[in-house]
Amino acid sequence: MRPAAQSAIDRIGMETEVIKTTAIISIVIVLAVAGLAFIWA
C-alpha cells in the first residue's frame, strides 16, 4: 500500500526528499506568519 502523500505526487520511493521539501516550505510559512503576528502585535 502506497503512502498517500507520495502516491498523490507520483514520488514513490522518494519519501525523504518529499518530507525535506515539505518541512522547508512549512518552516518558511511559519516564520512568515510569526513575523507578521509580531509586527501587528
C-alpha positions in Angstrom: 0.0 0.0 0.0 1.4 3.4 -1.0 1.6 6.3 1.4 -1.0 8.9 0.5 1.4 11.8 0.1 3.9 10.0 -2.2 1.2 8.5 -4.4 -0.5 11.8 -4.7 2.5 13.4 -6.3 3.9 10.3 -8.0 7.1 10.2 -6.0 7.1 6.6 -4.7 10.5 5.7 -3.1 11.5 9.4 -2.6 9.9 9.8 0.9 12.9 11.6 2.4 13.1 14.2 -0.4 9.4 14.9 -0.2 9.5 15.2 3.6 12.5 17.5 3.5 10.9 19.8 0.9 7.7 19.9 2.8 9.5 20.7 6.1 11.4 23.6 4.5 8.2 25.1 3.0 6.4 24.7 6.3 9.1 26.4 8.2 9.1 29.3 5.8 5.4 29.7 6.1 5.5 29.5 9.9 8.3 32.2 10.0 6.3 34.5 7.7 3.1 34.2 9.8 5.1 34.6 13.1 6.8 37.7 11.6 3.5 39.3 10.6 2.0 38.5 14.0 5.0 40.1 15.7 4.7 43.2 13.5 0.9 43.6 14.1 1.0 42.9 17.8 
